[in-house]
């Protein structure tokens, strides 16, 4: 459990009520992670929603060799900055991670139990609507970043 105040500081939670913040804080925990730790493995189960409090996290995709099946090359998909959400696949079916995530410096994170959070959304659709609106904004920002990367690669 964390303090609801910690959630209140994050832009993602700006539209949430005090009651919502208290409920989410009950299923959340704070953690400190060293540099170079892989937090998310692509294609794994997305069972936590993460927020970065301090530090930096890189999202990346690993291409595998068709011949050997071994990891061939990593492609950066962008960085997560303090205050931002990641592992948003935890709220989108089929709840499978679509990228890897690794700390690029010592970091503080919040981890939220995604199955418990999704159950809260079933019980309180207004909370679910607020969360999915915020997740949609994050997805649109990532899509814009990806478009810029593609345009640069093709230029």
Secondary structure, 3 states (H helix, E strand, C coil): CCCHHHHHCCHHHCCCCHHHHHHHHHCEEEEEECCCCEEECCCCECCEEEEEEEEEEEEEEEEECCCCCCEEEEEEEEEECCCCEECHHHHCCCCECCCEEEEEEEEEEEEEEHHHHHHHHHHCHHHHHHHHHHHHHHHHHHHHHHHHHHHHHHC
